[in-house]
Amino acid sequence: MGSLIGFLCVLSALTATGFSLTCNLCLISKYTSCPEKIMECLPDTACGVSHTTTETHGMIYSETLDLSCVHKNQCNTQGSITTNYGKIKRSTSCCHTDNCIAPMPTMPADNLQPNGLICPTCQSDSIWCYTAETMLCTGDENMCYFQTTELYEPERISSAFRGCASESICSLKTQGTMRTMGRVDTDISISCTIPTYSYKTEL
């Protein structure tokens, strides 16, 4: 489960800082409040709200709203990641004036229709996750997703997972870039590959 939660680190780590538009910065979860904080953003960004849910065994395990600067190519997007252990959904909406609050984004609907693609799936407590286990991808999840996450404080914690993902999720990818989130140093790497095809495309 830790590796699925690690995906939430990506959403906060990929905010942009610099100059231009100013936006509210906040990560809201069930257990945290949102102190007022303003950040300056890079060009080609907007003020965004990203809604993320992590599900396991059909139940929502965690839910967050992330207010931050968002690259414009991520505005008004939806996507998901599925493994044999859980599902992450993400949607983002934007607005384009200083300190504006974007409308609540609409979450992607569940689509359990197999799309004929196959990806490996696994979850581990290390930075590597290899398995012969595979899964059938569904809906618009047409990429094979692999993420590793390392937290360095207060102790080093590693995790990794593989599964099927939407292209909009894959567009978030970073490669081994150190990110600092508050007092926690986080090293996140995401890669996506084209999946193999199943011969049994109709069920």
Secondary structure as GFF3:
##gff-version 3
##sequence-region A 1 203
A	DSSP	alpha_helix	2	5	.	.	.	ID=ss1
A	DSSP	alpha_helix	7	13	.	.	.	ID=ss2
A	DSSP	beta_strand	22	24	.	.	.	ID=ss3
A	DSSP	beta_strand	26	29	.	.	.	ID=ss4
A	DSSP	beta_strand	38	40	.	.	.	ID=ss5
A	DSSP	beta_strand	45	56	.	.	.	ID=ss6
A	DSSP	beta_strand	59	71	.	.	.	ID=ss7
A	DSSP	three_ten_helix	72	74	.	.	.	ID=ss8
A	DSSP	beta_strand	77	83	.	.	.	ID=ss9
A	DSSP	beta_strand	86	95	.	.	.	ID=ss10
A	DSSP	beta_strand	114	120	.	.	.	ID=ss11
A	DSSP	beta_strand	122	124	.	.	.	ID=ss12
A	DSSP	beta_strand	134	138	.	.	.	ID=ss13
A	DSSP	beta_strand	143	151	.	.	.	ID=ss14
A	DSSP	beta_strand	157	165	.	.	.	ID=ss15
A	DSSP	alpha_helix	167	170	.	.	.	ID=ss16
A	DSSP	beta_strand	177	181	.	.	.	ID=ss17
A	DSSP	beta_strand	184	193	.	.	.	ID=ss18
A	DSSP	beta_strand	196	197	.	.	.	ID=ss19
###
